[in-house]
């Protein structure tokens, strides 16, 4: 019976969970489109009696607001700092675990290697976000002036 639990857990995490996430996202987006179309249809029905309703302005108001260049820039800075911090933390964890038990070679090597890979990947992503932030910041400042 234990083997069944071992088989169900990876299947549910690797198959069912992604399918549920995609389904929920599609359902939410379809619901949003349906609600928007209902509002526009009501406005079109009522526009015969009320000439003051501009449907184009209504549709533009119902769309998602565009983010400014500053907001996008700050989001890149935040992501860069978070990923870099997580990479540094994983690297420190790998070093601490390796120095804690140097004689237990099998477990130490596997965990240290995994933490080192995670540290390298997270740090690379964080540094890439920070690089894009600093390059984009100059361009946004130039565009603002």
C-alpha positions as CSV (number, residue, x, y, z in Angstrom):
1,X,0.0,0.0,0.0
2,X,2.9,2.3,0.6
3,X,4.0,2.1,-3.1
4,X,0.5,3.4,-4.0
5,X,1.1,6.5,-1.9
6,X,4.5,7.0,-3.5
7,X,3.0,6.8,-7.0
8,X,0.0,9.0,-6.3
9,X,1.9,11.9,-4.8
10,X,4.2,12.6,-7.9
11,X,1.3,12.1,-10.3
12,X,-0.9,14.5,-8.4
13,X,1.8,17.1,-8.2
14,X,3.1,16.8,-11.7
15,X,-0.1,16.1,-13.7
16,X,-3.2,17.1,-11.8
17,X,-1.9,20.3,-10.2
18,X,-0.8,22.0,-13.5
19,X,-4.0,21.0,-15.2
20,X,-6.0,22.5,-12.4
21,X,-4.0,25.7,-12.5
22,X,-4.5,26.1,-16.2
23,X,-8.2,25.3,-15.9
24,X,-8.7,27.9,-13.2
25,X,-6.8,30.5,-15.2
26,X,-8.9,29.8,-18.3
27,X,-12.1,29.8,-16.3
28,X,-11.2,33.2,-14.7
29,X,-10.3,34.8,-18.1
30,X,-13.5,33.4,-19.7
31,X,-15.6,34.7,-16.8
32,X,-14.0,38.2,-17.2
33,X,-14.7,38.2,-21.0
34,X,-18.3,37.1,-20.4
35,X,-18.9,39.8,-17.8
36,X,-17.3,42.5,-20.0
37,X,-19.4,41.4,-23.0
38,X,-22.6,41.5,-20.8
39,X,-21.8,45.0,-19.8
40,X,-21.2,46.1,-23.4
41,X,-24.4,44.4,-24.6
42,X,-26.4,46.2,-21.9
43,X,-24.9,49.5,-22.9
44,X,-25.7,48.8,-26.5
45,X,-29.3,48.0,-25.7
46,X,-29.7,51.1,-23.6
47,X,-27.9,53.3,-26.1
48,X,-31.0,53.4,-28.3
49,X,-32.7,55.3,-25.5
50,X,-29.7,57.1,-24.2
51,X,-27.6,58.8,-26.8
52,X,-25.0,60.0,-24.3
53,X,-23.3,56.6,-23.8
54,X,-20.1,56.2,-25.8
55,X,-19.5,52.5,-26.2
56,X,-15.9,52.9,-27.3
57,X,-15.0,54.8,-24.1
58,X,-16.8,52.1,-22.1
59,X,-14.8,49.3,-23.7
60,X,-11.6,51.1,-23.1
61,X,-12.5,51.7,-19.5
62,X,-13.2,48.0,-19.0
63,X,-9.8,46.9,-20.3
64,X,-6.9,46.2,-17.9
65,X,-5.0,49.4,-17.1
66,X,-1.6,49.7,-18.7
67,X,1.3,49.7,-16.4
68,X,3.7,52.7,-16.6
69,X,7.3,52.3,-17.4
70,X,8.2,53.2,-13.8
71,X,6.0,50.4,-12.4
72,X,7.6,47.8,-14.7
73,X,11.0,49.1,-13.8
74,X,10.4,48.7,-10.0
75,X,8.9,45.3,-10.5
76,X,12.2,44.3,-12.3
77,X,14.2,45.7,-9.4
78,X,12.1,43.8,-6.9
79,X,12.4,40.5,-8.7
80,X,16.1,41.0,-9.2
81,X,16.6,41.6,-5.5
82,X,14.5,38.6,-4.5
83,X,16.1,36.2,-6.9
84,X,19.6,37.3,-6.0
85,X,18.8,37.0,-2.3
86,X,17.4,33.5,-2.7
87,X,20.5,32.5,-4.7
88,X,22.8,33.8,-2.0
89,X,20.8,32.1,0.7
90,X,20.9,28.8,-1.2
91,X,24.7,29.2,-1.6
92,X,25.2,29.9,2.1
93,X,23.0,26.8,2.9
94,X,25.2,24.6,0.7
95,X,28.3,25.9,2.3
96,X,26.9,25.4,5.8
97,X,25.7,21.9,5.1
98,X,29.0,20.9,3.5
99,X,31.1,22.2,6.5
100,X,28.7,20.6,9.0
101,X,29.3,17.0,8.0
102,X,32.3,16.5,5.7
103,X,32.6,12.8,6.5
104,X,29.1,11.8,5.3
105,X,30.1,12.0,1.6
106,X,27.0,10.7,-0.2
107,X,24.3,12.8,1.4
108,X,26.5,15.9,1.7
109,X,27.5,15.8,-2.0
110,X,23.9,15.3,-3.3
111,X,22.5,18.1,-1.1
112,X,25.4,20.4,-1.7
113,X,25.2,19.9,-5.4
114,X,21.5,20.6,-5.5
115,X,21.8,23.7,-3.4
116,X,24.7,24.9,-5.5
117,X,22.7,24.4,-8.7
118,X,19.8,26.3,-7.2
119,X,22.1,29.0,-6.0
120,X,23.6,29.5,-9.4
121,X,20.3,29.5,-11.2
122,X,18.6,31.9,-8.8
123,X,21.6,34.2,-8.7
124,X,21.8,34.3,-12.5
125,X,18.1,35.1,-12.9
126,X,18.4,37.8,-10.2
127,X,21.5,39.4,-11.8
128,X,19.8,39.3,-15.2
129,X,16.8,41.2,-13.8
130,X,19.1,43.7,-12.1
131,X,21.1,44.2,-15.3
132,X,17.9,44.8,-17.2
133,X,16.7,47.2,-14.5
134,X,19.9,49.3,-14.6
135,X,19.9,49.4,-18.4
136,X,16.2,50.3,-18.6
137,X,16.5,52.9,-15.8
138,X,18.8,55.0,-18.0
139,X,16.4,54.8,-20.9
140,X,13.3,55.6,-18.8
141,X,15.2,58.6,-17.3
142,X,16.1,59.8,-20.8
143,X,12.5,59.4,-22.0
144,X,11.2,61.4,-19.0
145,X,13.5,64.4,-19.7
